[in-house]
Amino acid sequence: MERTLEQELASGSRMRAAMAPQWHIAFCNVTFTEYAGVTYRDYYGSPAVMLEAQLAAKAFAEQRFGVGRFIHPHVDSPSCGFASFLGMPVVVPEADEVPYVDTTRPPITDVADADLIRLGDPRSTGLMAQRWAAWQYYREQGYDVRFGGYGGSVVSIACEISGNSVLAGMVENPAGARRLLEVVVEAEEAVAAFDASLCGEEYRGFTYTGDDFSGLLSPELYRRFAVPCYQRLHAGQERRFMHSELLRAEHLRIARDEVGITEFHGAGCKNLTLLEMHDIMGDRFWTQLTPQEMLELSPAVIDDRIRELAQSGSAYVQLYPGRGTPEEHMEAAIAAVQRECPGGPV
């Protein structure tokens, strides 16, 4: 069965000693559409186009860079998909841009109305309906893929569907804020259980949570509001992989000690240094050359940056190319990780 990137990252078999860091390339919708020469509208509008684009991107990545193994056919949707499942309106731009949430029309603007949020049907509600159509198509084509569509973005989703009122609500109406977070957790669990049922499995909790907006909370509020959500989602799983770009060192310590995270994806973390991640997590963290870095840094600077990441004590160095990444930058980055990460590709 095809595995999502999050499942690959959370797999215990992926853990390696920091003395021999491994490397990985994160390809996504941005590069699939660029390599295949299709628009986002066409990519998300047709399961057939989505699959064809992923296969074309895989072939291009292999032929041009020798790294096609990092691309696997899977059901994809824009990041606004889960919020749409909870009633958040979505904008599908005429321009070649990824669909996004309509922040001017959140379902609620007061956490006191948390119970007005209704869980939909993963087969028909919001952009989940597109996932369902894509899942059926991929299966018909012989690809044993997961439904997916959930990722533990509890605080981030709560911010979107409440017009950010959940943040003030944590101070002004703690019970209402807590209830809204519970509703989001219930929705995450419902979609995850639906996904498991399609595979003949029982839902057993999350191995991955990715929640960027949780770093907006003070450590005190993080402990009071976010931590119980992650504890509930991760319950039943020994392996607990977390991604959150806005965390600070104190947040990460809380996540390690109270959520019990076993691995941290430190990509794009502006408020955490490599040293802090190593001090807190040991070698159990990922570093990343971000899309902006891959676009803007020269090949020589990319080489230096990869060396810095590989020598930081992390177990993994990840490349994340974006649209417009120059081919010479991609080549330099691949050459650097092959040299600096003796653990090989993961």
N, C-alpha and C positions, 0 to 999 in steps of 0.2 A: 504494500500500500504506500502511495506517495505520502511523504511527511512534509509538514509546513516548515518554514525556516525556524519558527519559534520552537517547534518540537525537536528539530535538529540541535538547536542551541541548548535546549534543556536536557538533552539526553546525557545520562551519566557517562556513557561510553566515550563522550567527547572530551572529558577532562584529561588534561595533559600537564606534565610538569612544566613550570615556567622556564626552566633552563633550556627547554626545546620548544619554544612557542610555535603554535600552528597558525596557518593563515586561511582566510576565507574571503570570498567575494559575494557581496549582497547585490544581486540583480533584482530589479523590481519593475513595476509598471512604466517607470520613466525610461528605463533602458529597453524594455521589451518593445515599446511603441517606437522608439527612435530606431532601433536596429531593424525592426520590421517595416518601418515606413508607414505606420498607420496613426490615425488621430486617437485621442483618448475617447472621443465620442463613439467612434467605430469600435474601439477595443472593448469598452464597457457595454456597448449596445448590442453585441452579438456574441454568444458563446463560441460560435465557429470562428469568428475573427480573433477572439481572445486566444483560443487554442492555437490557431495558425500563427499568430504573432509570437507566442511563447516558443513554438517550435522553430520559427524563423530566427528568432533572437538566439536561441540555443545553437543553431547551425552557424550563425554569424560569429558568435563569441568563440566557438570552437575553431572555425576556419581562420579567423583574424588573430585571435589571441591564445588559442589552445586551452580555453577555460569553459567550454560548453557544459562540463559536468556540474557546474554550479546552478544551472537552470533546469527546473523540473516543471512539467505541466501541473497546474494547480488552479483551483477556483480563486478568482481575484475580485476585489471590489475596492472602491475608494475608501479612505479612512472615515468618511462621513456615514458609511453604511450602517454602523451600529446605532448611531444617534437617530437615523431615519427609522429604525425599528421601534424606537420609543416616541415617534411622532414628530421628530425634528424635520422641518422642511429642508429640501436640498436644491441647490442651484446647479443646473447643468449648462455651463457656458457655451455660447456659440463659438467662441475662440477655442483654440486647441489647448484647453486647460482641464485639470482634474476637477470633477464635481466637488462641491463643498457645501457645508451647512449654511443656511440662511440665518445669520445671527440676529436679524431684525425681527424674526418671528419664532422665538422659542415657545415650546408648548406651555411652559409655566414661567412666571417671573417672581414667584414667591415660594419658598420651601414649604410653607404651610399647605400648599396645594400638591404636595408630593404624590398623594394617592390618586390624583387625576391622571397621572401617567399610567397608561395601560400597556401591558405586554401584548405584542401582536403575535402573528403566526409566522415562523421563519420561512414558510413557503410562499407567503403572499404580502407581507407587510414591508413597506418602504423598499429600500434597495436589497433587502434580503430576498425579495422575489427574484431579482436578477441572479443572486447566488444560487437559488434553488434551480432556476432554469439552466444555469451553467453546470451545476453539479450533475443534473440529469444528462445533459449533453456529453460531458466528459465521460461519464460512466457508459453511455451508449457507444462512445468511441473506443472503449476498452481501457480507460485510465481509471485506476482504483484510487480516486482522490477523496480527501476529506471535504466536508461542507465548510467548516471553519467559520470565520466571521466574528469571532470574539477574541478578546485579548486582555481582559482585566483592567481596562482603562477607566476605573470607577470614578475617580475625582474628575478626570478630563471630560467624561461623558456627562456627569452631573453638572459641570460648568456649562456645557453646550446646551443642554435641554432646559436649563433654568436661567439662561441669560446671565450666567455667573453669579446669580443671587445666592447660590449655595455657599459661596465664600463668606459673604456677610452673615448668612444664616447660621454659620458655625458659632458666631458670637451672639447674634441677636435672637436666634431661635434654634438652639442646639438640637432639640428633639426633632424639629422639622428637617433640619439638615441631615441628621442621622437617618431619618426615614427615607429621604430622597436617595441617599447612598445605598440603603438597603434595597430600594426598588431597582437600582442599577445592578446591584449584585444579583438579585433574583433574576433579572433579565439575562445577565451573563451566564448564570447557571442554566437557565432554560435553553439557551441556544447551544451551550456546550453539551447538555444532555441530549438535545435533538441530534447533534452531530454524532455523539456516541451511539445513539440508537440506530442511525443509518448504517453503522458498521457492525451492528450486532453486539455492541459493548454496553457496559454500565458506566454511567458518569462517576468518576472517581476524584474529581477536583482538578485544579489547574497546576501545571508545571511551569507556566509562564504568566507573568503579568507585566504589562507595559503601560505606564501611567505618567506621562510627562507633567501634567498640571499639579500633581501631588506635591511637587517641589515648591509650589507657590505658598504652601502652608508653612506656618511656623513649626518648628520641631514639636512644640506642645500640641498644636492642633493636628499635626501629622499623626502623633501617637494616639490622640483621642478619637480621630475620625477615620483616617486612612488605614491605620494598622489593623483594626478589627475586620475591615473588608478583606484585606489581603490574607489575614489568618483564616477567614472563612473560605475564601477561594482556594487557598493552597492546602486546606485540611485534607488529609489522606494521601498526600504526596510528600515523599522525602526530598525530592529534587525540586527546588524552588528558584526559578530563574527570573530575575527582574530587570526591566529596562525603565529608566526615567531620567530624562535629560536635565531636569532642573533641580535635582537633589543637591544638597550640601553634605559636608562630612557628617554632621550630626544626624541628618536624616538617614544616611546610609548605615550608620552604626545602629540606629533604631531598627532598620529593616533587617540587618543581620541578626541582632540579638532578640528581637521580639516577633518578627515575622519568620525568622529562620531561613532567610534566603541563602542558597548555596552557591549562587553565581550571579554576577552583576554585569550587565551590558553597558559599558561606560561610553558609548558612542555619543558624540556631540555634547558631552557634559561640560558646560561653561563654568559651573560653580564647584567643580571637583578637580583637583590636580591628579596627575598620575600617581604621585607619591601618596596622596591621601587614599586613593583607591587601593593601592598596594598595602598600605598600613592597615586598612580596615578589612580587606578581603583576602589578603595574601595573594596567591597567583590566580584566584578564582574570579577573574574579571576579564572583559574584552576591551580592546582599544580599537579605534577606527580612524582611517583616513576618510574624512567626510566628503560628500559631493562638492562642497564649496572648495575644499582644499585640493581635490583632484582637478577641479576646473582652473583654479587660480595659481597654484604653486607651479614653479618651474620643475622640469624633470630632476634637476640637481637638488632642489629643496625637497621634493617628494622623497628622494633617496634618503636624505638626512632625517626627514620626519619618520619614515618607516623604521629607520635604525633606532630612533628615540623610542618609538612605540614598542618595538621588539625587545628593547633593553629595559623596559619599565617594570618588568616582573610579571606582566600579564601572561595568561596562558594562550591568548589568541590575538591576532592582528587581523582586522577586517578591512577590505577595500569596499567602498560604496560609490561607484560611479553614478553620475547623474546625466541629464541631457546636456549635450554639448561638451562632454569630457573629451579633450583632444586625444587622438589615438596615441600620440607619443607620450602623453601623461599616463595613459593606461599601461603602456608597455613598460615605462619606467617603474611604475608601482608594482607590477607583477614581477619584474626582475628583482626588485628590492625585497619583496616578501619571500621570494624563492631563496634568496641568499641569506636573509636575516632570520628566517623562521625555519630552523632545521627540523621541526616536528612535521613539516609538510602540510599539504592542504587538508582541510576538514569540511 
